[in-house]
Amino acid sequence: MAAISKSMMRPLIILLFTIFSVSAVSLNTHWEDQDTKWLTLVLEDILVLKSDSLIPLHYATSTLKLLKVQPSEEAAFAACEAAQKADVTELDNLYDAASITGDLPDCTLPDVSGAKKLIDGVITEITPNGERIYRALRTAERLNIKVNQEAFDKILAEAMKDDNPLNLGWVMNAAALLNKPLTTKYFDKIKNLVAQADEVNKKFLQFEGGLIPTAIAVHGILSLAEKHGQVPALSKEQMILFTNYLMSRKHVSTERSAYHLVKTLGVLVNNHQIVPVTVSRVGPVMSDRSQPVKVAVANVFGLPVEVSDVHVDIVPSGSEKAVKTNLKMKRLDSDPMIWTINADQLPEDNGFVNLNVKIDTKDKRLVGLTSSSVVIKKSDDVTVDDFKIAVVEKDETITGASLKSIPQFSKHKDVFNADVTKRIQATFSVKQKSKSGLIQPHQAFILFKHENGDEVYYTADAQKDGKYIADINLAKSHKDFEGLSGKYTAYLIIGDARIRTPLSWAFADFTVTVPPVAKKEEPKSHRVDYQPKPEIKHVFRKPEKRPSAFVSDTFTFFCLAPLLLLLILWLRIGLNFTNMPASIWTLLFHLGLMALFALYFIFWLRLNMFTTLKYLAGIAAFTFLAGNRVLRAIAEKRKHKTE
């Protein structure tokens, strides 16, 4: 038998299960008091940390109002003061300020004389979107300002041509603020909006963009349906899928997301058309035989709904056939939201079972009455029976005389000696505590733990008769100990999802002697050295050897040779200024010569060859033209003298 691994970490004993409901549209969670407490702390921090920003203050104060939580006096005063000092000459600021003052007690805007003009200005805007129209209408509603409903209906119908889900969601919200006769065309658009939603894993329904577009759209649909007085064009299953998505995002941490989420959950509860019902397990997934199984039936805010009876079908996990059907649950007298069923009505076999819940009610608004289920884990404690251990020579046959029995949770008094010539065998069986039947747990290990903490695991194999055997031949398995001899404590470890309490039992001590193993040299690239590295000292490159001064002087001489030649020739032929023509071209010619010498000088200081040639072309052309005119003037002057 080979070891599983050697590690400084104990493997996970209990199997971890990801529990999914049998029904794809089961709604199994609702808003709880702890969610309110957690979100309240987040929002109160925002009121303090963002007290100078109007938008976060609006979302935070409005969400607290929806949760029926009163902010602290200091935070409320600061938020009110920020709203009263805000520049309300812009619609967005007016909308936020009106929301803050409307949701805080004893807080009003000092001056709203220009509000109506600002709100009516949206009507004349070229392309107002659904959100801007909603803000105008909502602000008018908060400030009790009458608006031209027909004019807003006209621009809202124009905005509805943009069928983006987020824009349509705002259009629905804005339409819900209009008079009922004007809402028909918007109500008929709900079907087109719902058709754009994306289904995820047959469990969620959401719009592109996530929580905020989905919350805005769902709020708009239900608000418009409430105003119109009819059930919206979406199925009960779609409503559950939308609600499932919203509830999966209840642990939001930003004020904007929290506001739209809580606002939408509020309309899911307070409307006369469609109200989702949640069914959730009360208590841990593991059932106690002495306690009844409890299920909460509530709306998304965790409040009781009108229910006459609740029945359940019991379906084992992994099966589609119910083993018990239509079992009646009993309402808990102390809490009308809680329904119970005795644990003895669950199947005898341990494992996971699904309780498919069916709700009877006279409230026609409620949806999700037959689609929800909860998962219950039925488990039991176990005992280890007939545990025996033998340490014999590797070729020796194990008999009853070589096996030593060890009672459960006791430790053998002697220390066993084991080396590469030995073979260790442990046999045992596992029984349920409540009844005598054998079970085969998913995990059964023998663990050898050294004094320094190193561990080696060996699996115990299940036999046909239900017993387990761990057979360890150290002649082959000594490599698992990696050459570490010494005292080891042996543990029996039993774990399974059907076992209430996993077992970890130290049953004996061993003195293990194994051949030393030469340590493999770790590649240098794999080593981690935390010692300080030697200081890096920068060494500058030695300068290249420069030529002697004679070379540079010779080069300079050749560069100056043309100038020297010019001076020599001038001295040779003699300088005669009397023949110089009195003309502007004479001056320009000499200026051109001076410019050429200046360019030649600058070339050696900073210019490159290509830049120099570019300038030289212009100066040379100018000098050539001027020189040509000067020579022509001199020639004409000589001609006049000869005549």
Steps between C-alpha positions, in 0.01 A plus 500: 500500500636841406474808714269778387740779578736637752420848610514734790130561456221265601267423207143602517304239689142590430387489138398839374181505299374780283129469556271590214126497513312246290287772351672741266282786618504440874509822705677413825613822662347820632618827653588450866562724800873435476494629141339822621757539779792439267375738232416765760863508613614543138255784435578683825868493407411654164306780671816584694770440237314656205318780679608753235362304202130531422450178302632253764304687767182460295546125452601442863216699660236359264615141561491549877148638464397191301650278772315705765828587671556843650854638440689663785413863576847620395490316168143610429583863579809494274304342212215750539743791508673375183164476322393848610829653379497317167484686170145412396518686169574162337241222483731224623596697811136592561399133469763389754431786739123445488553129570724569800268758655197283429649195672641677807274622781474875560695588185373719216648683205520874573417623150331305221362797308691407186420128520195506271686684225785252530264201483301638207828565320537126443201516264688729261824301503596347166566138608413440865541135602279296730711564809492879460123501447455280807712733710291798392170326578625354830631839611166659414323232703723555803459880486125483424544683169236449232637426154358480150429125486424498126826677416702256711308210344604625156873519576487172694349325197783642292757377753343151489628457143838420654433139603815459709394306815633765738326782313175301477522432872518873569214559255283251695585674827417840350175373346391378845501868608257602224122484518354153441337575159843588361672175606353248253765527228777465756332204670482322164877544464574284807501182292773640272707601802476158670599329173841670518589337834770232509446170684800369697530132598121465493506672837531874438351755263685826458560786257830595346691713746416302811325606817413864437336461153315190623375668817391813311316291238322276753402802711368677191301195384330447837444871565340544158288185548384635834406834343330330205319254727589185303743210535810571286588289197752269666452144620514385860821314426659815355400692811669237720812507282522880523449485876760224535756722329417800717524295820834355390635856499371606841851535644577816304752751632435815295228749583364521144460123462351471849244772425371341179500150653308590817263723305417213264459247782254744654280504190520118484323499836270802473297452184161354414603302192781251563690415821777233506504254789827375648542160664812457712632254752517622860811372674791289374477265205565206733180386667481392862288193566366657817399828334242569229607627159410868464421690181430873468235617252523876449529782249838632389521731802453207739145592597216244530264450208142376502534120494233246594696172470847376408576147374828337400615216278821327612741417218844343567789695351586376153155356445189642337255264671345604831513241779232685698244739360262768619618502862327778687712750689392671820512874559712606798281677756772745605585604144239487220777505240648165616361160400627171644505127432623232740840352421363145534306556178824522304638183332693256718812506282755768570592753233359808330129533429303774326180630651287621209268755655143562381312798640124550517374858514204718412728791405507501119800732493740238635734318258749220568244286685610166354848561361714530813688229684746484789779252566528308827791280601404195705802367688599284794795441730712191440707258704810302406451131567747213527815711445811277483864577426787267409873563448669194346786405272432599141465137378316373806138397478277700733297283736267569787786467747696783337204740503456722804157646575473864605170635639365817340664824620758314711873481425714189498730496801805365312706675235522304176835471320493517122776497238545396139468132595156553652144512379220690676136401462192662656146361467176656618136562415284812531145486638223752543444592861121494481483156339727205450545515124846544347575802284786571266616860547658684211817572695689251717869567568786386719717800586857479630603827662863564599597695809610790280160517329575317174214277388453194277154375397392154388151411379298217644331291231141383532441124474198312369379419851493872589820501705811711434863389475810719493801289397836680509811316381791715617738319264322689220346790688799618705572764233182679606673590827781673305770359726353650819527243780373545853182489701171520311147510639246307291147638453187352350305767310142447382299760308183509291216739419264255671701505823405767749839518673816380319735275699868562569629237741863452612516123550874420534859624499764363263877517492570506129848435364553566131817542293619858469430668171753727338349839466463615145694815441255773428573698184635843574213654306253338742668612820361783705774686684383768740852614594612846386667502161847654454499868421501581133779748423485663162827499306525752221656385175853616447520774235639399165853605418497836321733587210795730565473879480701496174214327319240751619727795422565368149126456444434857619769633264345332199159636600638854516709461184237649262481814713877527516523452124246780446698740719826410325351555155354833608841612624661379179274680257453794727182645647349785302179654631492771232356264241219390732169607346285725713198270488267322743606174335855552621378518860273197453783299343728558797218425741452170316871420539480579870193276530686213334788530746256525791318185383833323466582594859159392638531169316795408720318600816153344473362432151510169316590465133143479369380807685808693390446410134138617524606844626800510264279458193307818577798712608717383207230580244454846649877564505537374143236742369646792695855416384386475140350851519820636657721345231270637230526848651881477512511385135280789386716744696817377325327521163415867554864574594638345181262700284 
